[in-house]
Amino acid sequence: MNVNHEITQLLHNEGCTIFGFADLHILPQSVRQGFDTGIVMGVPYTARGMKENLENNPDRFDSDSEATFEPLQRFKKSVIKFLKEKGHRVSTTYRKTDFSGGVSHKMVGTLAGIGWIGRCAILTTEEYGPALRLTAVLTNAPLKCGKPITKSLCPVKCNACAEICPTGAIKEGLWEQGIHRDTFFDVKACGKGRKNRQPMCGLCISVCPYAKKGLGYE
């Protein structure tokens, strides 16, 4: 039984259905800290939380976000324990940089091929759009990795997130591997929006057509 199969079985047993394996060799050694592969795991938000957020009640979305913490920690700890028992090096430390050259949960997600960076600068999947929270593990375990997604798959004519953003943080243009986040997203404006709409904003997440379809709400 290979490592991929064992981790897949482990995560399925833990209840994790959103995960992928990433080849990190595209990144410089100094950035990936000597690790060769990564495992990304996700937990989606709920339809109720997303719908109520659009109805100007972000409390449920805030609760959703908090509720993802326990399962994500459990998934991560199980994977780390398994890898260490197999004698593999493991790290969960990331350099906090943007997509021009750093390791983040979102970067591992794109390299694993589970999603792309949407217009709102969040990992976006076909299954749930950006309506999910992530964690990731770096390792030197030999893994069969997914095919990276290197360009945004957001429909060019879809402006739902940009139109609903209260601070205009979402700019023109789409993400592709290697470009700076600031070219398509204003993180400072987004931060202002989060402060003005307590406890969370996330309107760009809730309005995404992929999230609506995947979670089944309107």
C-alpha positions, -999 to 999 in steps of 0.1 A, spaced: 0 0 0 16 33 -10 17 65 10 -10 83 -11 -35 54 -6 -28 52 31 -33 90 36 -64 90 14 -78 61 35 -69 79 67 -85 112 57 -117 94 45 -119 77 79 -116 111 96 -144 125 75 -122 147 52 -134 147 16 -115 178 3 -77 172 1 -49 170 -24 -12 163 -29 12 189 -42 46 188 -57 66 217 -43 96 215 -66 84 245 -86 93 266 -56 129 275 -46 145 255 -18 146 286 4 109 291 0 98 255 5 122 250 34 137 218 19 103 200 17 93 182 -15 56 177 -12 25 191 5 -9 178 16 -38 203 17 -70 197 35 -103 216 36 -136 219 53 -165 237 36 -188 263 53 -226 256 55 -253 267 31 -271 283 60 -241 303 70 -235 315 34 -272 324 28 -276 343 61 -244 362 54 -260 375 22 -291 384 42 -269 407 63 -265 383 92 -228 373 93 -230 357 127 -237 322 113 -207 326 89 -186 335 118 -198 304 136 -191 283 105 -155 296 104 -150 287 141 -165 252 136 -140 243 109 -111 247 134 -116 214 152 -119 191 121 -90 208 104 -68 204 134 -78 167 137 -71 160 100 -37 178 103 -27 160 135 -36 126 120 -16 132 89 14 144 109 13 114 132 11 90 103 40 107 84 62 108 115 55 71 122 67 64 87 99 83 93 91 113 71 100 149 79 70 172 85 64 209 89 33 231 93 52 264 93 47 287 64 63 319 52 36 345 51 41 358 16 20 363 -14 17 343 -46 48 357 -61 69 332 -42 59 318 -9 43 288 7 7 291 20 -23 269 24 -37 284 -8 -5 279 -27 -4 242 -17 -40 240 -29 -32 253 -64 -2 231 -67 -23 201 -57 -48 210 -83 -78 212 -60 -85 248 -69 -73 282 -82 -71 317 -67 -104 335 -73 -109 371 -79 -113 376 -41 -78 361 -35 -92 330 -19 -86 294 -30 -117 286 -51 -128 250 -60 -154 238 -85 -171 219 -56 -176 247 -31 -161 279 -47 -142 298 -20 -166 287 8 -141 265 26 -112 268 51 -78 252 46 -49 237 64 -18 220 50 13 199 59 47 200 42 67 168 40 95 149 22 72 118 18 72 105 -18 37 113 -30 19 111 -63 8 146 -68 -21 163 -86 -18 185 -117 -13 221 -106 -38 247 -116 -18 278 -129 -46 301 -140 -79 313 -126 -109 293 -138 -133 321 -127 -156 330 -157 -142 361 -173 -176 378 -173 -185 370 -137 -183 401 -115 -205 389 -86 -178 392 -59 -165 425 -72 -200 440 -74 -209 430 -38 -176 440 -22 -183 470 1 -148 485 -3 -140 478 -39 -111 455 -30 -115 433 -60 -99 447 -91 -100 439 -128 -80 409 -140 -76 373 -130 -49 354 -110 -23 333 -127 7 316 -111 36 340 -104 17 373 -104 15 395 -74 -17 395 -55 -18 433 -55 -24 432 -93 -60 419 -88 -68 424 -51 -64 452 -26 -58 435 7 -58 468 27 -92 478 14 -105 443 23 -92 447 58 -111 479 61 -143 461 50 -138 434 76 -136 460 103 -167 478 91 -188 446 89 -186 427 121 -179 400 131 -169 389 95 -175 401 60 -171 373 35 -197 386 11 -174 377 -18 -174 341 -6 -212 339 -1 -221 354 -35 -198 331 -55 -218 310 -81 -196 280 -74 -204 282 -37 -241 286 -43 -242 256 -66 -220 234 -45 -237 241 -12 -272 244 -27 -285 278 -18 -296 310 -35 
